[in-house]
Amino acid sequence: MLLPLYALVVLIWGSTWIALKMQLGSVPVELSIAYRFGLASLVLFAWLLLTRQWRVPRSAAIPRVLGQGLCLFSLNFVCFMHASETLTSGLAAVVFSSASIWNAFLARVIHGRRLAPNVLAGSALGLTGLVILFWPELQQGQHASWQGLLWALGGTLCFSCGNMLSASLQGLGYKPLHTNAWGMLAGTLLLLAYALIAGLPWHFDTSPQYAGALLYLAIPGSVIAFTAYLTLVGRLGPEKAAYATVLFPIVALNISAVVEGYEWTAVGLLGLALVMAGNVLVFRPPRWLQPNGLQKA
């Protein structure tokens, strides 16, 4: 079942970046995300009721579900939608592909897992690739590009924190279907509360583009892809599950080239290659970079 799950995650999430871009406009970012996860949580709750799988989080699971709602179903997307205001959807996806590296570092901090040499080498390679990929824009001193990059990095870190929480919840015996439904509801309520406090204008865009993007993000992008991905997290662990993000940029950048006019350059291809090579190195290390290989050398 692992290959179909990976395929679902890569194809769906690789194409959701352009849908995120389509939601930018008259509707505040926070409300667009609330609409998305509000609809997704309703679909999940309806499915749980129909299949008689209803389960309410209890005791130790409650703060983790709330944390998942904050990190994975609100802040993560607030950051990426703000990043999409100044970055192409493909470039935002490339930054997101560094999630595998963040997951490895967080596993070290939270669970005390030793950072292997291949993780350190992959991290350095991936960060170098990001700098090269963004260099043409950053070299011109474009403040918006720097700001977009920081938003995207912040969103990736939130995503990785959500991964750790999901793995913890699955360790307590909760399935992704349950925690996603409650986590999406929590994220929706947090965003709506913020909108009220901040006095954001309550608005809904009825255009076919906005509504179509919302449906795609809520059903395939949230209900299906998040369930598939977090199932991988439970089966493989957060570090290896995030390996699926290595393939996102290929899908996202090619869509961006057609829809947004993103132009491939030699520098861009080199940066993308280094980012992906860094991610691959984290999970597919050559023998000489594996701990046993180093000891033998």
QUIWO-V591298 format. One record per residue. RES is the residue in three letters. D_FIRST is the distance of its C-alpha to the first C-alpha in whole Angstrom. Layout:
BEGIN
res->RES d_first->D_FIRST
res->RES d_first->D_FIRST
END
This chain:
BEGIN
res->MET d_first->0
res->LEU d_first->4
res->LEU d_first->6
res->PRO d_first->6
res->LEU d_first->6
res->TYR d_first->9
res->ALA d_first->10
res->LEU d_first->11
res->VAL d_first->13
res->VAL d_first->15
res->LEU d_first->16
res->ILE d_first->17
res->TRP d_first->18
res->GLY d_first->20
res->SER d_first->22
res->THR d_first->23
res->TRP d_first->25
res->ILE d_first->28
res->ALA d_first->27
res->LEU d_first->28
res->LYS d_first->31
res->MET d_first->32
res->GLN d_first->33
res->LEU d_first->36
res->GLY d_first->39
res->SER d_first->41
res->VAL d_first->39
res->PRO d_first->38
res->VAL d_first->35
res->GLU d_first->35
res->LEU d_first->35
res->SER d_first->33
res->ILE d_first->30
res->ALA d_first->31
res->TYR d_first->31
res->ARG d_first->27
res->PHE d_first->26
res->GLY d_first->29
res->LEU d_first->27
res->ALA d_first->24
res->SER d_first->25
res->LEU d_first->26
res->VAL d_first->23
res->LEU d_first->21
res->PHE d_first->24
res->ALA d_first->25
res->TRP d_first->21
res->LEU d_first->22
res->LEU d_first->25
res->LEU d_first->24
res->THR d_first->21
res->ARG d_first->23
res->GLN d_first->21
res->TRP d_first->24
res->ARG d_first->25
res->VAL d_first->27
res->PRO d_first->27
res->ARG d_first->30
res->SER d_first->32
res->ALA d_first->30
res->ALA d_first->27
res->ILE d_first->29
res->PRO d_first->30
res->ARG d_first->27
res->VAL d_first->26
res->LEU d_first->29
res->GLY d_first->28
res->GLN d_first->25
res->GLY d_first->27
res->LEU d_first->29
res->CYS d_first->27
res->LEU d_first->24
res->PHE d_first->25
res->SER d_first->29
res->LEU d_first->30
res->ASN d_first->27
res->PHE d_first->28
res->VAL d_first->32
res->CYS d_first->32
res->PHE d_first->30
res->MET d_first->32
res->HIS d_first->35
res->ALA d_first->34
res->SER d_first->33
res->GLU d_first->37
res->THR d_first->38
res->LEU d_first->35
res->THR d_first->33
res->SER d_first->29
res->GLY d_first->28
res->LEU d_first->30
res->ALA d_first->29
res->ALA d_first->25
res->VAL d_first->26
res->VAL d_first->28
res->PHE d_first->24
res->SER d_first->23
res->SER d_first->25
res->ALA d_first->22
res->SER d_first->21
res->ILE d_first->24
res->TRP d_first->25
res->ASN d_first->23
res->ALA d_first->24
res->PHE d_first->27
res->LEU d_first->27
res->ALA d_first->25
res->ARG d_first->28
res->VAL d_first->30
res->ILE d_first->29
res->HIS d_first->27
res->GLY d_first->29
res->ARG d_first->27
res->ARG d_first->29
res->LEU d_first->29
res->ALA d_first->28
res->PRO d_first->30
res->ASN d_first->27
res->VAL d_first->27
res->LEU d_first->30
res->ALA d_first->30
res->GLY d_first->27
res->SER d_first->29
res->ALA d_first->32
res->LEU d_first->31
res->GLY d_first->29
res->LEU d_first->32
res->THR d_first->34
res->GLY d_first->32
res->LEU d_first->32
res->VAL d_first->36
res->ILE d_first->36
res->LEU d_first->34
res->PHE d_first->36
res->TRP d_first->40
res->PRO d_first->41
res->GLU d_first->41
res->LEU d_first->42
res->GLN d_first->45
res->GLN d_first->46
res->GLY d_first->46
res->GLN d_first->45
res->HIS d_first->44
res->ALA d_first->42
res->SER d_first->39
res->TRP d_first->40
res->GLN d_first->39
res->GLY d_first->36
res->LEU d_first->35
res->LEU d_first->36
res->TRP d_first->34
res->ALA d_first->31
res->LEU d_first->31
res->GLY d_first->31
res->GLY d_first->29
res->THR d_first->26
res->LEU d_first->28
res->CYS d_first->27
res->PHE d_first->24
res->SER d_first->23
res->CYS d_first->25
res->GLY d_first->23
res->ASN d_first->20
res->MET d_first->22
res->LEU d_first->23
res->SER d_first->19
res->ALA d_first->18
res->SER d_first->22
res->LEU d_first->21
res->GLN d_first->18
res->GLY d_first->20
res->LEU d_first->22
res->GLY d_first->20
res->TYR d_first->19
res->LYS d_first->16
res->PRO d_first->16
res->LEU d_first->17
res->HIS d_first->20
res->THR d_first->21
res->ASN d_first->20
res->ALA d_first->22
res->TRP d_first->25
res->GLY d_first->25
res->MET d_first->25
res->LEU d_first->28
res->ALA d_first->29
res->GLY d_first->29
res->THR d_first->31
res->LEU d_first->34
res->LEU d_first->34
res->LEU d_first->34
res->LEU d_first->37
res->ALA d_first->39
res->TYR d_first->39
res->ALA d_first->40
res->LEU d_first->43
res->ILE d_first->44
res->ALA d_first->44
res->GLY d_first->46
res->LEU d_first->43
res->PRO d_first->44
res->TRP d_first->42
res->HIS d_first->41
res->PHE d_first->39
res->ASP d_first->38
res->THR d_first->38
res->SER d_first->38
res->PRO d_first->35
res->GLN d_first->34
res->TYR d_first->33
res->ALA d_first->32
res->GLY d_first->30
res->ALA d_first->28
res->LEU d_first->28
res->LEU d_first->26
res->TYR d_first->24
res->LEU d_first->23
res->ALA d_first->23
res->ILE d_first->21
res->PRO d_first->18
res->GLY d_first->19
res->SER d_first->19
res->VAL d_first->18
res->ILE d_first->15
res->ALA d_first->14
res->PHE d_first->16
res->THR d_first->13
res->ALA d_first->10
res->TYR d_first->12
res->LEU d_first->13
res->THR d_first->10
res->LEU d_first->10
res->VAL d_first->13
res->GLY d_first->13
res->ARG d_first->11
res->LEU d_first->12
res->GLY d_first->15
res->PRO d_first->17
res->GLU d_first->18
res->LYS d_first->15
res->ALA d_first->13
res->ALA d_first->16
res->TYR d_first->16
res->ALA d_first->14
res->THR d_first->18
res->VAL d_first->19
res->LEU d_first->18
res->PHE d_first->20
res->PRO d_first->23
res->ILE d_first->23
res->VAL d_first->22
res->ALA d_first->24
res->LEU d_first->27
res->ASN d_first->27
res->ILE d_first->27
res->SER d_first->30
res->ALA d_first->32
res->VAL d_first->32
res->VAL d_first->33
res->GLU d_first->34
res->GLY d_first->36
res->TYR d_first->35
res->GLU d_first->36
res->TRP d_first->35
res->THR d_first->37
res->ALA d_first->37
res->VAL d_first->37
res->GLY d_first->34
res->LEU d_first->32
res->LEU d_first->33
res->GLY d_first->32
res->LEU d_first->29
res->ALA d_first->28
res->LEU d_first->29
res->VAL d_first->27
res->MET d_first->24
res->ALA d_first->25
res->GLY d_first->26
res->ASN d_first->22
res->VAL d_first->21
res->LEU d_first->24
res->VAL d_first->23
res->PHE d_first->19
res->ARG d_first->20
res->PRO d_first->24
res->PRO d_first->26
res->ARG d_first->28
res->TRP d_first->31
res->LEU d_first->30
res->GLN d_first->28
res->PRO d_first->30
res->ASN d_first->30
res->GLY d_first->31
res->LEU d_first->34
res->GLN d_first->35
res->LYS d_first->36
res->ALA d_first->37
END
